[in-house]
């Protein structure tokens, strides 16, 4: 997993070996800053704790990413989905205060999420069954859900 942070706040994270793969997805203003590799302290410890089985460890890490007010509501709702559970896109939209038709916006927010798994879009599944898509591949999504001991809530 690669994690990029600025002043102790995660701005990008994902399942790739090279942090530059995350860096190019950042907004232009953040790309203007230098990419400096180093110890991320508490963030790195939270990742180690998560991988060791403390499935809610990433919840304590501050994050920020760009997006409209609607998208920010969806990201906040995503962070409230407990580890070990899943929701549908429609339920996520309802959690964000959007009508049932907001499922499409929920899917778009998941697709544009820069901070997986800190903003856990892997916990959202289609109502039609299966795992749906995932930026880092369905096998990674399946592993994350198995690691968390997935239980469906909707």
N, C-alpha and C positions, 0 to 999 in steps of 0.2 A: 504494500500500500504506500502510496506517495501522499504526503500531506504538506501543504503550503500554508504558512501562517504569517501574519503581520501583527506585531505588538501583542502576541499571545492569543490572537483570534484566528481561527481557521478560515481561510478564504478559498481554499480548493483542496480537495482530497479525492482519491480514487484508487482503483486497483490497476496500477501500471508501475513498471519498474523505474521509469525515468521521470523525475519531477517536471521536466520540461514539457512532458505531454499534458500536464495539468496547467502549467504556466501559460501556454498558448490559448487556453480557454478563458483566461481571466479578462476582465474589462481592460481596455487600453490604458487607463490611468494606473492600474496595478502592474501592467506589463512594462511600464516605464521604469519601475523600481528594479534594482538588481536582484537576481536570484542567488541567495547565499545559502549554502548547505550547512547544516549544523544540528545540534541537539535542540529538540523542541520541548524539553522539560516535561511539564505536566501533561501536555498534549500527547507526547510519545508514551508516557506512562499510562494514560487512559487507553491508548491503542493496545499496548501490551496487556492491560487488564482485560479489555474486551476480548482479545484473542485467547486469553487464558480462561475465559468462561464467565467473567463478570459482565454479563450482557447489557447492563445499563450504564457501563462506564463512560461511554461516549456522550451521554446526556449532560455531563457536567462540564463539557468543553464549550466555550463560547465560539460562535460562528457568525459570519456575515457573508451575504452575497447579494448581487444586484437583483432588481426585479420591481415590477409595479406593486402598488399596494395590494392588489388581489393576489399576486404571486407570493408576496411576503406572508399574507394570511395563510396561504396553502403550505408554505415552508414551516410556519409556526405550527400548523395543524399536524404536519408530518412529524415534527419533533415530539409531538405529544402522543404518538402511537407507541405504546409500550413495546419494548423488546420482547420477542417471543409471541407477538400477535401480528395479525395482518388485517387489513381493511380493503374494501373495494375503492375504485376511483370515485364512485358516487358518494360513498360514505366519507371519504376524505374531503370532498367538496362540501358536504353538509357540515362537517367539523369546522371548516373554514368559513361557515356562514353563507355559502353559495347555494343556490337552488340545485336540485337534482341534475339539471342540465349543465352544472359546472363540472361534470365528470371530464369533459374534454379539456377544460382549463387545468384540472388536476393532472391529467396525463401529460399535458404540455409542461407543467411545472416539474414533474418528475423527469421528463426527458432533458430539461435544461438545468437540472440540479448540478451544481459544481462541487457539492460537498458530501458525496456519498462516502461512507455510511453514516456520517454525523447527522445529516438530514436524510433519514432512512427511507428513501423511495423504494428500496427493495421490499418493504413491508406492505406495498400496495399491489394487489392482484386483480386481474379482470374478473368480472362476475361470470364470464363465459367459461371459466376454468383455465387451468394451466398457470403458467408463471408470467405470461406476457413478455415484454421486452425488458432489457436492462442495458445501459450504456456499456458496461464492462462484460456483457455476455450473460446469458441465462445460467450457465453453470456456476458463475460467481454468485448470482442471486439465489440459486438453489442452495449453495453452500452456506451463505449468510443465514438463510431461513432455517436450515437444519441446525446450524451452530446455535441459533437463538431458541430452538425448540418450538417452532412456529405453531400457533393456535389461531384459527380463524375467528374473528369477532363480528364479521358481517358477510 
